[in-house]
Amino acid sequence: MKWKIKKCPKDGTYTLKDSCPICGTTTIIPHPARFSPIDKYVKYRIELKKGIKLNC
């Protein structure tokens, strides 16, 4: 499923476009990622979120 609504991280404006109509900043998808209890990539998301380098 592709999300259509997007949000500007600078001013919080919601839009359907790829860039904010007010400030021109690239918009982001405001929806959280889907949760699965059987998630084999959770350690990589934690690594990205916290900025930690895991040894694999």
PDB file of N, CA, C, O and CB in Angstrom:
ATOM      1  N   MET A   1       0.840  -1.180   0.000  1.00  0.00           N
ATOM      2  CA  MET A   1       0.000   0.000   0.000  1.00  0.00           C
ATOM      3  C   MET A   1       0.881   1.238   0.000  1.00  0.00           C
ATOM      4  O   MET A   1       1.818   1.342   0.792  1.00  0.00           O
ATOM      5  CB  MET A   1      -0.953   0.001   1.212  1.00  0.00           C
ATOM      6  N   LYS A   2       0.585   2.162  -0.875  1.00  0.00           N
ATOM      7  CA  LYS A   2       1.370   3.381  -0.969  1.00  0.00           C
ATOM      8  C   LYS A   2       0.640   4.507  -0.249  1.00  0.00           C
ATOM      9  O   LYS A   2      -0.534   4.772  -0.508  1.00  0.00           O
ATOM     10  CB  LYS A   2       1.638   3.754  -2.446  1.00  0.00           C
ATOM     11  N   TRP A   3       1.348   5.158   0.651  1.00  0.00           N
ATOM     12  CA  TRP A   3       0.763   6.281   1.375  1.00  0.00           C
ATOM     13  C   TRP A   3       0.764   7.508   0.484  1.00  0.00           C
ATOM     14  O   TRP A   3       1.738   7.757  -0.228  1.00  0.00           O
ATOM     15  CB  TRP A   3       1.531   6.560   2.688  1.00  0.00           C
ATOM     16  N   LYS A   4      -0.309   8.274   0.513  1.00  0.00           N
ATOM     17  CA  LYS A   4      -0.419   9.448  -0.340  1.00  0.00           C
ATOM     18  C   LYS A   4      -0.136  10.741   0.403  1.00  0.00           C
ATOM     19  O   LYS A   4       0.479  11.649  -0.156  1.00  0.00           O
ATOM     20  CB  LYS A   4      -1.786   9.509  -0.949  1.00  0.00           C
ATOM     21  N   ILE A   5      -0.575  10.845   1.656  1.00  0.00           N
ATOM     22  CA  ILE A   5      -0.383  12.087   2.384  1.00  0.00           C
ATOM     23  C   ILE A   5       1.040  12.161   2.927  1.00  0.00           C
ATOM     24  O   ILE A   5       1.592  11.162   3.389  1.00  0.00           O
ATOM     25  CB  ILE A   5      -1.406  12.211   3.525  1.00  0.00           C
ATOM     26  N   LYS A   6       1.616  13.334   2.867  1.00  0.00           N
ATOM     27  CA  LYS A   6       2.981  13.549   3.328  1.00  0.00           C
ATOM     28  C   LYS A   6       3.022  14.779   4.219  1.00  0.00           C
ATOM     29  O   LYS A   6       2.105  15.600   4.201  1.00  0.00           O
ATOM     30  CB  LYS A   6       3.955  13.703   2.134  1.00  0.00           C
ATOM     31  N   LYS A   7       4.102  14.902   5.006  1.00  0.00           N
ATOM     32  CA  LYS A   7       4.220  15.987   5.968  1.00  0.00           C
ATOM     33  C   LYS A   7       5.571  16.673   5.821  1.00  0.00           C
ATOM     34  O   LYS A   7       6.595  16.021   5.613  1.00  0.00           O
ATOM     35  CB  LYS A   7       4.035  15.465   7.400  1.00  0.00           C
ATOM     36  N   CYS A   8       5.558  17.980   5.930  1.00  0.00           N
ATOM     37  CA  CYS A   8       6.796  18.753   5.890  1.00  0.00           C
ATOM     38  C   CYS A   8       7.459  18.680   7.263  1.00  0.00           C
ATOM     39  O   CYS A   8       6.811  19.000   8.259  1.00  0.00           O
ATOM     40  CB  CYS A   8       6.524  20.238   5.477  1.00  0.00           C
ATOM     41  N   PRO A   9       8.729  18.269   7.355  1.00  0.00           N
ATOM     42  CA  PRO A   9       9.392  18.181   8.659  1.00  0.00           C
ATOM     43  C   PRO A   9       9.717  19.551   9.259  1.00  0.00           C
ATOM     44  O   PRO A   9       9.937  19.652  10.466  1.00  0.00           O
ATOM     45  CB  PRO A   9      10.665  17.376   8.530  1.00  0.00           C
ATOM     46  N   LYS A  10       9.752  20.601   8.444  1.00  0.00           N
ATOM     47  CA  LYS A  10      10.080  21.936   8.941  1.00  0.00           C
ATOM     48  C   LYS A  10       8.897  22.628   9.600  1.00  0.00           C
ATOM     49  O   LYS A  10       8.980  23.044  10.755  1.00  0.00           O
ATOM     50  CB  LYS A  10      10.594  22.790   7.813  1.00  0.00           C
ATOM     51  N   ASP A  11       7.791  22.750   8.864  1.00  0.00           N
ATOM     52  CA  ASP A  11       6.668  23.525   9.388  1.00  0.00           C
ATOM     53  C   ASP A  11       5.430  22.702   9.726  1.00  0.00           C
ATOM     54  O   ASP A  11       4.445  23.258  10.211  1.00  0.00           O
ATOM     55  CB  ASP A  11       6.297  24.568   8.404  1.00  0.00           C
ATOM     56  N   GLY A  12       5.451  21.385   9.482  1.00  0.00           N
ATOM     57  CA  GLY A  12       4.348  20.511   9.879  1.00  0.00           C
ATOM     58  C   GLY A  12       3.150  20.551   8.953  1.00  0.00           C
ATOM     59  O   GLY A  12       2.073  20.085   9.327  1.00  0.00           O
ATOM     60  N   THR A  13       3.303  21.093   7.760  1.00  0.00           N
ATOM     61  CA  THR A  13       2.220  21.170   6.799  1.00  0.00           C
ATOM     62  C   THR A  13       2.006  19.813   6.135  1.00  0.00           C
ATOM     63  O   THR A  13       2.962  19.151   5.731  1.00  0.00           O
ATOM     64  CB  THR A  13       2.509  22.247   5.744  1.00  0.00           C
ATOM     65  N   TYR A  14       0.739  19.407   6.028  1.00  0.00           N
ATOM     66  CA  TYR A  14       0.402  18.167   5.334  1.00  0.00           C
ATOM     67  C   TYR A  14       0.062  18.484   3.888  1.00  0.00           C
ATOM     68  O   TYR A  14      -0.597  19.485   3.608  1.00  0.00           O
ATOM     69  CB  TYR A  14      -0.780  17.438   6.029  1.00  0.00           C
ATOM     70  N   THR A  15       0.514  17.630   2.960  1.00  0.00           N
ATOM     71  CA  THR A  15       0.292  17.848   1.541  1.00  0.00           C
ATOM     72  C   THR A  15       0.312  16.516   0.808  1.00  0.00           C
ATOM     73  O   THR A  15       0.671  15.493   1.391  1.00  0.00           O
ATOM     74  CB  THR A  15       1.348  18.804   0.961  1.00  0.00           C
ATOM     75  N   LEU A  16      -0.065  16.521  -0.449  1.00  0.00           N
ATOM     76  CA  LEU A  16       0.001  15.334  -1.294  1.00  0.00           C
ATOM     77  C   LEU A  16       1.210  15.375  -2.220  1.00  0.00           C
ATOM     78  O   LEU A  16       1.460  14.423  -2.959  1.00  0.00           O
ATOM     79  CB  LEU A  16      -1.277  15.198  -2.111  1.00  0.00           C
ATOM     80  N   LYS A  17       1.948  16.455  -2.184  1.00  0.00           N
ATOM     81  CA  LYS A  17       3.090  16.650  -3.081  1.00  0.00           C
ATOM     82  C   LYS A  17       4.388  16.156  -2.452  1.00  0.00           C
ATOM     83  O   LYS A  17       4.453  15.904  -1.249  1.00  0.00           O
ATOM     84  CB  LYS A  17       3.222  18.124  -3.456  1.00  0.00           C
ATOM     85  N   ASP A  18       5.432  16.021  -3.291  1.00  0.00           N
ATOM     86  CA  ASP A  18       6.737  15.565  -2.820  1.00  0.00           C
ATOM     87  C   ASP A  18       7.540  16.673  -2.156  1.00  0.00           C
ATOM     88  O   ASP A  18       8.517  16.397  -1.459  1.00  0.00           O
ATOM     89  CB  ASP A  18       7.525  14.991  -3.969  1.00  0.00           C
ATOM     90  N   SER A  19       7.144  17.913  -2.362  1.00  0.00           N
ATOM     91  CA  SER A  19       7.808  19.040  -1.710  1.00  0.00           C
ATOM     92  C   SER A  19       6.751  19.937  -1.084  1.00  0.00           C
ATOM     93  O   SER A  19       5.624  20.015  -1.573  1.00  0.00           O
ATOM     94  CB  SER A  19       8.687  19.839  -2.718  1.00  0.00           C
ATOM     95  N   CYS A  20       7.113  20.604  -0.016  1.00  0.00           N
ATOM     96  CA  CYS A  20       6.202  21.477   0.719  1.00  0.00           C
ATOM     97  C   CYS A  20       5.849  22.697  -0.140  1.00  0.00           C
ATOM     98  O   CYS A  20       6.747  23.344  -0.678  1.00  0.00           O
ATOM     99  CB  CYS A  20       6.834  21.921   2.068  1.00  0.00           C
ATOM    100  N   PRO A  21       4.552  23.023  -0.279  1.00  0.00           N
ATOM    101  CA  PRO A  21       4.175  24.185  -1.074  1.00  0.00           C
ATOM    102  C   PRO A  21       4.540  25.515  -0.413  1.00  0.00           C
ATOM    103  O   PRO A  21       4.579  26.542  -1.091  1.00  0.00           O
ATOM    104  CB  PRO A  21       2.700  24.150  -1.345  1.00  0.00           C
ATOM    105  N   ILE A  22       4.805  25.519   0.881  1.00  0.00           N
ATOM    106  CA  ILE A  22       5.128  26.756   1.595  1.00  0.00           C
ATOM    107  C   ILE A  22       6.628  27.041   1.583  1.00  0.00           C
ATOM    108  O   ILE A  22       7.058  28.132   1.207  1.00  0.00           O
ATOM    109  CB  ILE A  22       4.628  26.678   3.035  1.00  0.00           C
ATOM    110  N   CYS A  23       7.432  26.036   2.005  1.00  0.00           N
ATOM    111  CA  CYS A  23       8.868  26.290   2.144  1.00  0.00           C
ATOM    112  C   CYS A  23       9.728  25.553   1.114  1.00  0.00           C
ATOM    113  O   CYS A  23      10.911  25.863   0.975  1.00  0.00           O
ATOM    114  CB  CYS A  23       9.313  25.901   3.525  1.00  0.00           C
ATOM    115  N   GLY A  24       9.159  24.586   0.388  1.00  0.00           N
ATOM    116  CA  GLY A  24       9.913  23.882  -0.646  1.00  0.00           C
ATOM    117  C   GLY A  24      10.757  22.715  -0.149  1.00  0.00           C
ATOM    118  O   GLY A  24      11.485  22.112  -0.937  1.00  0.00           O
ATOM    119  N   THR A  25      10.680  22.380   1.140  1.00  0.00           N
ATOM    120  CA  THR A  25      11.429  21.261   1.713  1.00  0.00           C
ATOM    121  C   THR A  25      10.835  19.930   1.238  1.00  0.00           C
ATOM    122  O   THR A  25       9.628  19.838   1.016  1.00  0.00           O
ATOM    123  CB  THR A  25      11.422  21.336   3.263  1.00  0.00           C
ATOM    124  N   THR A  26      11.662  18.917   1.084  1.00  0.00           N
ATOM    125  CA  THR A  26      11.180  17.591   0.722  1.00  0.00           C
ATOM    126  C   THR A  26      10.328  17.034   1.848  1.00  0.00           C
ATOM    127  O   THR A  26      10.721  17.086   3.014  1.00  0.00           O
ATOM    128  CB  THR A  26      12.355  16.644   0.409  1.00  0.00           C
ATOM    129  N   THR A  27       9.159  16.499   1.504  1.00  0.00           N
ATOM    130  CA  THR A  27       8.232  15.983   2.513  1.00  0.00           C
ATOM    131  C   THR A  27       8.573  14.549   2.878  1.00  0.00           C
ATOM    132  O   THR A  27       9.276  13.855   2.142  1.00  0.00           O
ATOM    133  CB  THR A  27       6.788  16.069   2.012  1.00  0.00           C
ATOM    134  N   ILE A  28       8.060  14.111   4.036  1.00  0.00           N
ATOM    135  CA  ILE A  28       8.279  12.748   4.512  1.00  0.00           C
ATOM    136  C   ILE A  28       6.925  12.077   4.730  1.00  0.00           C
ATOM    137  O   ILE A  28       5.898  12.752   4.805  1.00  0.00           O
ATOM    138  CB  ILE A  28       9.122  12.740   5.827  1.00  0.00           C
ATOM    139  N   ILE A  29       6.925  10.764   4.830  1.00  0.00           N
ATOM    140  CA  ILE A  29       5.707  10.018   5.103  1.00  0.00           C
ATOM    141  C   ILE A  29       5.519   9.992   6.627  1.00  0.00           C
ATOM    142  O   ILE A  29       6.404   9.513   7.336  1.00  0.00           O
ATOM    143  CB  ILE A  29       5.776   8.556   4.497  1.00  0.00           C
ATOM    144  N   PRO A  30       4.392  10.496   7.147  1.00  0.00           N
ATOM    145  CA  PRO A  30       4.221  10.604   8.601  1.00  0.00           C
ATOM    146  C   PRO A  30       3.758   9.323   9.288  1.00  0.00           C
ATOM    147  O   PRO A  30       3.611   9.304  10.510  1.00  0.00           O
ATOM    148  CB  PRO A  30       3.245  11.682   8.900  1.00  0.00           C
ATOM    149  N   HIS A  31       3.527   8.265   8.537  1.00  0.00           N
ATOM    150  CA  HIS A  31       3.024   7.028   9.114  1.00  0.00           C
ATOM    151  C   HIS A  31       4.168   6.159   9.625  1.00  0.00           C
ATOM    152  O   HIS A  31       5.220   6.102   8.987  1.00  0.00           O
ATOM    153  CB  HIS A  31       2.196   6.260   8.086  1.00  0.00           C
ATOM    154  N   PRO A  32       3.990   5.481  10.760  1.00  0.00           N
ATOM    155  CA  PRO A  32       5.044   4.580  11.250  1.00  0.00           C
ATOM    156  C   PRO A  32       5.115   3.310  10.408  1.00  0.00           C
ATOM    157  O   PRO A  32       4.164   2.963   9.708  1.00  0.00           O
ATOM    158  CB  PRO A  32       4.800   4.217  12.727  1.00  0.00           C
ATOM    159  N   ALA A  33       6.234   2.633  10.483  1.00  0.00           N
ATOM    160  CA  ALA A  33       6.401   1.373   9.757  1.00  0.00           C
ATOM    161  C   ALA A  33       5.491   0.310  10.354  1.00  0.00           C
ATOM    162  O   ALA A  33       5.148   0.372  11.535  1.00  0.00           O
ATOM    163  CB  ALA A  33       7.877   0.904   9.793  1.00  0.00           C
ATOM    164  N   ARG A  34       5.107  -0.645   9.556  1.00  0.00           N
ATOM    165  CA  ARG A  34       4.262  -1.733  10.051  1.00  0.00           C
ATOM    166  C   ARG A  34       5.043  -2.578  11.050  1.00  0.00           C
ATOM    167  O   ARG A  34       6.252  -2.761  10.914  1.00  0.00           O
ATOM    168  CB  ARG A  34       3.750  -2.612   8.880  1.00  0.00           C
ATOM    169  N   PHE A  35       4.337  -3.089  12.054  1.00  0.00           N
ATOM    170  CA  PHE A  35       4.969  -3.890  13.089  1.00  0.00           C
ATOM    171  C   PHE A  35       4.717  -5.365  12.832  1.00  0.00           C
ATOM    172  O   PHE A  35       3.606  -5.768  12.487  1.00  0.00           O
ATOM    173  CB  PHE A  35       4.455  -3.491  14.477  1.00  0.00           C
ATOM    174  N   SER A  36       5.742  -6.151  13.000  1.00  0.00           N
ATOM    175  CA  SER A  36       5.627  -7.596  12.894  1.00  0.00           C
ATOM    176  C   SER A  36       6.430  -8.220  14.033  1.00  0.00           C
ATOM    177  O   SER A  36       7.592  -7.861  14.226  1.00  0.00           O
ATOM    178  CB  SER A  36       6.125  -8.107  11.500  1.00  0.00           C
ATOM    179  N   PRO A  37       5.842  -9.141  14.788  1.00  0.00           N
ATOM    180  CA  PRO A  37       6.603  -9.785  15.871  1.00  0.00           C
ATOM    181  C   PRO A  37       7.740 -10.650  15.340  1.00  0.00           C
ATOM    182  O   PRO A  37       8.696 -10.930  16.063  1.00  0.00           O
ATOM    183  CB  PRO A  37       5.677 -10.636  16.729  1.00  0.00           C
ATOM    184  N   ILE A  38       7.643 -11.073  14.092  1.00  0.00           N
ATOM    185  CA  ILE A  38       8.706 -11.867  13.469  1.00  0.00           C
ATOM    186  C   ILE A  38       9.457 -10.940  12.523  1.00  0.00           C
ATOM    187  O   ILE A  38       9.280 -11.004  11.307  1.00  0.00           O
ATOM    188  CB  ILE A  38       8.128 -13.133  12.705  1.00  0.00           C
ATOM    189  N   ASP A  39      10.281 -10.094  13.080  1.00  0.00           N
ATOM    190  CA  ASP A  39      10.981  -9.082  12.298  1.00  0.00           C
ATOM    191  C   ASP A  39      12.466  -9.378  12.317  1.00  0.00           C
ATOM    192  O   ASP A  39      13.121  -9.244  13.350  1.00  0.00           O
ATOM    193  CB  ASP A  39      10.701  -7.663  12.841  1.00  0.00           C
ATOM    194  N   LYS A  40      12.997  -9.782  11.172  1.00  0.00           N
ATOM    195  CA  LYS A  40      14.407 -10.155  11.113  1.00  0.00           C
ATOM    196  C   LYS A  40      15.331  -8.958  10.892  1.00  0.00           C
ATOM    197  O   LYS A  40      16.551  -9.114  10.929  1.00  0.00           O
ATOM    198  CB  LYS A  40      14.620 -11.163  10.015  1.00  0.00           C
ATOM    199  N   TYR A  41      14.777  -7.774  10.665  1.00  0.00           N
ATOM    200  CA  TYR A  41      15.593  -6.587  10.417  1.00  0.00           C
ATOM    201  C   TYR A  41      15.543  -5.573  11.555  1.00  0.00           C
ATOM    202  O   TYR A  41      15.991  -4.440  11.380  1.00  0.00           O
ATOM    203  CB  TYR A  41      15.150  -5.926   9.144  1.00  0.00           C
ATOM    204  N   VAL A  42      15.014  -5.947  12.707  1.00  0.00           N
ATOM    205  CA  VAL A  42      14.855  -5.013  13.825  1.00  0.00           C
ATOM    206  C   VAL A  42      16.200  -4.464  14.309  1.00  0.00           C
ATOM    207  O   VAL A  42      16.285  -3.288  14.661  1.00  0.00           O
ATOM    208  CB  VAL A  42      14.132  -5.700  14.981  1.00  0.00           C
ATOM    209  N   LYS A  43      17.239  -5.279  14.336  1.00  0.00           N
ATOM    210  CA  LYS A  43      18.525  -4.797  14.831  1.00  0.00           C
ATOM    211  C   LYS A  43      19.121  -3.732  13.908  1.00  0.00           C
ATOM    212  O   LYS A  43      19.833  -2.840  14.367  1.00  0.00           O
ATOM    213  CB  LYS A  43      19.501  -5.963  14.981  1.00  0.00           C
ATOM    214  N   TYR A  44      18.829  -3.826  12.606  1.00  0.00           N
ATOM    215  CA  TYR A  44      19.330  -2.817  11.672  1.00  0.00           C
ATOM    216  C   TYR A  44      18.588  -1.487  11.824  1.00  0.00           C
ATOM    217  O   TYR A  44      19.192  -0.423  11.696  1.00  0.00           O
ATOM    218  CB  TYR A  44      19.203  -3.322  10.235  1.00  0.00           C
ATOM    219  N   ARG A  45      17.278  -1.543  12.097  1.00  0.00           N
ATOM    220  CA  ARG A  45      16.519  -0.318  12.337  1.00  0.00           C
ATOM    221  C   ARG A  45      16.952   0.363  13.622  1.00  0.00           C
ATOM    222  O   ARG A  45      17.026   1.590  13.677  1.00  0.00           O
ATOM    223  CB  ARG A  45      15.031  -0.619  12.390  1.00  0.00           C
ATOM    224  N   ILE A  46      17.237  -0.416  14.653  1.00  0.00           N
ATOM    225  CA  ILE A  46      17.736   0.145  15.912  1.00  0.00           C
ATOM    226  C   ILE A  46      19.089   0.784  15.683  1.00  0.00           C
ATOM    227  O   ILE A  46      19.375   1.850  16.227  1.00  0.00           O
ATOM    228  CB  ILE A  46      17.830  -0.941  17.009  1.00  0.00           C
ATOM    229  N   GLU A  47      19.926   0.139  14.882  1.00  0.00           N
ATOM    230  CA  GLU A  47      21.249   0.676  14.558  1.00  0.00           C
ATOM    231  C   GLU A  47      21.121   2.029  13.858  1.00  0.00           C
ATOM    232  O   GLU A  47      21.842   2.970  14.191  1.00  0.00           O
ATOM    233  CB  GLU A  47      22.032  -0.314  13.669  1.00  0.00           C
ATOM    234  N   LEU A  48      20.216   2.129  12.899  1.00  0.00           N
ATOM    235  CA  LEU A  48      20.012   3.389  12.188  1.00  0.00           C
ATOM    236  C   LEU A  48      19.436   4.469  13.100  1.00  0.00           C
ATOM    237  O   LEU A  48      19.829   5.633  13.024  1.00  0.00           O
ATOM    238  CB  LEU A  48      19.090   3.175  10.996  1.00  0.00           C
ATOM    239  N   LYS A  49      18.502   4.072  13.963  1.00  0.00           N
ATOM    240  CA  LYS A  49      17.844   5.034  14.841  1.00  0.00           C
ATOM    241  C   LYS A  49      18.810   5.623  15.875  1.00  0.00           C
ATOM    242  O   LYS A  49      18.796   6.827  16.132  1.00  0.00           O
ATOM    243  CB  LYS A  49      16.671   4.371  15.548  1.00  0.00           C
ATOM    244  N   LYS A  50      19.641   4.768  16.461  1.00  0.00           N
ATOM    245  CA  LYS A  50      20.539   5.218  17.525  1.00  0.00           C
ATOM    246  C   LYS A  50      21.923   5.606  17.029  1.00  0.00           C
ATOM    247  O   LYS A  50      22.713   6.185  17.775  1.00  0.00           O
ATOM    248  CB  LYS A  50      20.671   4.147  18.558  1.00  0.00           C
ATOM    249  N   GLY A  51      22.219   5.291  15.778  1.00  0.00           N
ATOM    250  CA  GLY A  51      23.527   5.640  15.229  1.00  0.00           C
ATOM    251  C   GLY A  51      24.649   4.744  15.730  1.00  0.00           C
ATOM    252  O   GLY A  51      25.808   5.156  15.775  1.00  0.00           O
ATOM    253  N   ILE A  52      24.303   3.519  16.104  1.00  0.00           N
ATOM    254  CA  ILE A  52      25.274   2.561  16.634  1.00  0.00           C
ATOM    255  C   ILE A  52      25.711   1.620  15.512  1.00  0.00           C
ATOM    256  O   ILE A  52      24.892   1.207  14.691  1.00  0.00           O
ATOM    257  CB  ILE A  52      24.673   1.756  17.829  1.00  0.00           C
ATOM    258  N   LYS A  53      26.963   1.293  15.477  1.00  0.00           N
ATOM    259  CA  LYS A  53      27.485   0.342  14.498  1.00  0.00           C
ATOM    260  C   LYS A  53      27.529  -1.038  15.144  1.00  0.00           C
ATOM    261  O   LYS A  53      28.322  -1.263  16.059  1.00  0.00           O
ATOM    262  CB  LYS A  53      28.904   0.770  13.989  1.00  0.00           C
ATOM    263  N   LEU A  54      26.682  -1.976  14.681  1.00  0.00           N
ATOM    264  CA  LEU A  54      26.673  -3.327  15.202  1.00  0.00           C
ATOM    265  C   LEU A  54      27.665  -4.186  14.440  1.00  0.00           C
ATOM    266  O   LEU A  54      27.805  -4.037  13.226  1.00  0.00           O
ATOM    267  CB  LEU A  54      25.271  -3.927  15.125  1.00  0.00           C
ATOM    268  N   ASN A  55      28.346  -5.072  15.124  1.00  0.00           N
ATOM    269  CA  ASN A  55      29.269  -6.005  14.475  1.00  0.00           C
ATOM    270  C   ASN A  55      28.486  -7.259  14.088  1.00  0.00           C
ATOM    271  O   ASN A  55      27.956  -7.961  14.949  1.00  0.00           O
ATOM    272  CB  ASN A  55      30.480  -6.363  15.416  1.00  0.00           C
ATOM    273  N   CYS A  56      28.418  -7.527  12.807  1.00  0.00           N
ATOM    274  CA  CYS A  56      27.662  -8.706  12.325  1.00  0.00           C
ATOM    275  C   CYS A  56      28.604  -9.717  11.734  1.00  0.00           C
ATOM    276  O   CYS A  56      28.168 -10.773  11.275  1.00  0.00           O
ATOM    277  CB  CYS A  56      26.602  -8.303  11.277  1.00  0.00           C
TER     278      CYS A  56
END
